[in-house]
Amino acid sequence: MRKHSSGEREGEVTGMIETQTAKVPSGVYLTAAVGSMAASAILKAAGKDDWSQFVAHWAPAFLILGLYNKMVKQNGSDSRAHKTRNLESSAA
């Protein structure tokens, strides 16, 4: 039975997560960001300044998640490392 190194396990877990998140359309993250901005504006107008600031901080996180999702869909995780491993195993 082959023992997996921590790097291989991390790669497997990352791959499983990315497989699931790749199913989410990129527009969902943009919609969530715009929605959080709108909710923040509504809370600000309602005089709930603390909640408005809290919700406003969600927008950048959603945009970064959307960017990560897009990059994973286009390039995959560690695509260069996977290619190198495949080349090494085929050369052996």
C-alpha positions as CSV (number, residue, x, y, z in Angstrom):
1,M,0.0,0.0,0.0
2,R,1.4,3.4,-1.1
3,K,1.8,6.0,1.6
4,H,0.8,9.6,0.5
5,S,3.0,12.5,1.4
6,S,1.3,15.6,2.9
7,G,1.8,17.5,-0.3
8,E,-0.1,14.8,-2.3
9,R,-2.9,14.8,0.2
10,E,-3.1,18.6,0.1
11,G,-3.3,18.3,-3.7
12,E,-6.1,15.8,-3.5
13,V,-8.1,17.9,-1.1
14,T,-7.5,21.1,-3.1
15,G,-8.5,19.2,-6.3
16,M,-11.8,18.0,-4.7
17,I,-12.6,21.6,-3.4
18,E,-11.8,23.1,-6.8
19,T,-14.0,20.5,-8.6
20,Q,-16.9,21.5,-6.5
21,T,-16.3,25.3,-6.7
22,A,-15.8,25.1,-10.4
23,K,-19.5,24.1,-10.7
24,V,-20.5,27.6,-9.3
25,P,-20.9,30.1,-12.2
26,S,-18.5,33.1,-11.9
27,G,-21.5,35.5,-12.1
28,V,-22.7,34.2,-8.7
29,Y,-19.7,35.9,-7.0
30,L,-20.3,39.2,-8.9
31,T,-24.0,39.1,-8.0
32,A,-23.1,38.5,-4.3
33,A,-20.6,41.4,-4.3
34,V,-23.1,43.8,-5.9
35,G,-25.8,42.5,-3.5
36,S,-23.6,43.1,-0.5
37,M,-23.0,46.7,-1.7
38,A,-26.7,47.3,-2.2
39,A,-27.5,45.8,1.2
40,S,-24.8,48.0,2.8
41,A,-26.4,51.1,1.2
42,I,-29.8,50.1,2.4
43,L,-28.4,49.6,5.9
44,K,-26.7,52.9,5.8
45,A,-29.9,54.7,4.8
46,A,-31.7,52.9,7.6
47,G,-29.2,54.4,10.1
48,K,-27.5,51.1,10.9
49,D,-23.9,52.3,10.3
50,D,-22.1,49.4,12.1
51,W,-24.0,46.8,10.1
52,S,-23.5,48.8,6.9
53,Q,-19.8,48.7,7.4
54,F,-19.8,45.0,8.3
55,V,-21.8,44.0,5.1
56,A,-19.7,46.4,2.9
57,H,-16.6,44.4,3.8
58,W,-18.1,41.3,2.1
59,A,-17.9,42.7,-1.4
60,P,-14.1,42.5,-1.8
61,A,-14.1,38.9,-0.5
62,F,-16.8,37.8,-3.0
63,L,-14.8,39.5,-5.8
64,I,-11.6,37.7,-4.8
65,L,-13.4,34.4,-4.6
66,G,-14.8,35.0,-8.0
67,L,-11.4,35.8,-9.4
68,Y,-9.9,32.6,-7.8
69,N,-12.8,30.6,-9.2
70,K,-12.2,32.0,-12.7
71,M,-8.5,31.3,-12.5
72,V,-9.0,27.7,-11.4
73,K,-11.5,27.1,-14.2
74,Q,-9.0,28.4,-16.8
75,N,-5.7,27.1,-15.5
76,G,-6.5,24.6,-12.8
77,S,-4.6,24.2,-9.6
78,D,-0.9,23.7,-9.8
79,S,-1.2,22.9,-13.5
80,R,2.5,23.3,-14.0
81,A,3.2,20.8,-11.1
82,H,0.8,18.3,-12.5
83,K,2.4,18.6,-16.0
84,T,5.9,18.1,-14.5
85,R,4.8,15.0,-12.5
86,N,3.2,13.6,-15.6
87,L,6.4,14.2,-17.6
88,E,8.6,12.6,-14.9
89,S,6.4,9.5,-14.6
90,S,6.3,9.0,-18.4
91,A,10.1,9.4,-18.7
92,A,10.6,6.7,-16.0
